[in-house]
Amino acid sequence: MPDNASERDALVNRKLPEMQLSDGSSSSFTASPPPPPHYLNAGGRAQYRFAVEGNAIITGGAGTLALEGARALLEHGLSGLALFDINPQQAAGPITSLIAEFPSAQIIAKQVDVRDSENIKTAVAETAKRLGSVDILCCFAGVVGCAHATDMTLDEWKRTIDINCTGSFLCAQAVAKHMIAQETGGSMVFIASISGHRVNFPQPQVAYNVSKSALLSLKNSLAAEWARYGIRVNTISPGYMDTILNEGPGLENARNIWKSRNPMGRMGVPYELTGPLVMLCSGAGSYITAADIVVDGGGLVF
């Protein structure tokens, strides 16, 4: 409640900012895309449908899922790529391989802490200047920690929320400002999780689950607010993926439980996320925004 009369007056006389929606006209940023060129054959039309244009920033770029996604986007025509990571050197080998495999693309790596708004703003500005534009943002940066809620420290809670959720917002905000200034629109994809849809079992991980639930709401809000600029915002919710984070004898019991509760009886592999990612970042996703694509082998059925 307001403490004094002036605060009360300010409260009751305030005016809410109002978001604007696009009118969808031919002159708007949400106009219908042009049809494929008439001279293309069936193969050319198929390629055109999933063509990825422009330049992308991928956060958490040194991770297995991010690198797999980066390769897929490059295979579909991405012109430039900036991999943001707090320690890009840990993926120096794979990044060098990408540069050698796609010599026509500009590929750079930047040390970025997604919790640092000034670091992000500088890195995005430098990327836009170096590559010429920023057209795609894919937020893979994230951490997971398993702890009983009664044992979790405040620092553990804040670290998970700050990296997984706030970090995605800060990156999206910085990139959106460039997309709006460019007047080109663009695509943003947050990597959420089945953990944002239901409680995991058997591991307790309340902070992670909350952070991924928040991402689902974040993409809805940003998709609604930024549609008029031609910016599409979506999420992908992976199930349990077979990466180094889920390896080791200490996780064998959990892995068996995860697989036993899945209709397909297995965990996913990183490659299986690339199809949805390409669709959302390409022309194939031109009318898709505020969507969440679950890639979990049917795990959410139970």
Summary of the structure (lengths in Angstrom):
residues: 302
radius of gyration: 20.6
end to end distance: 44.2
largest distance: 71.7
contacts: 953
relative contact order: 0.13
helix: 48%
strand: 14%
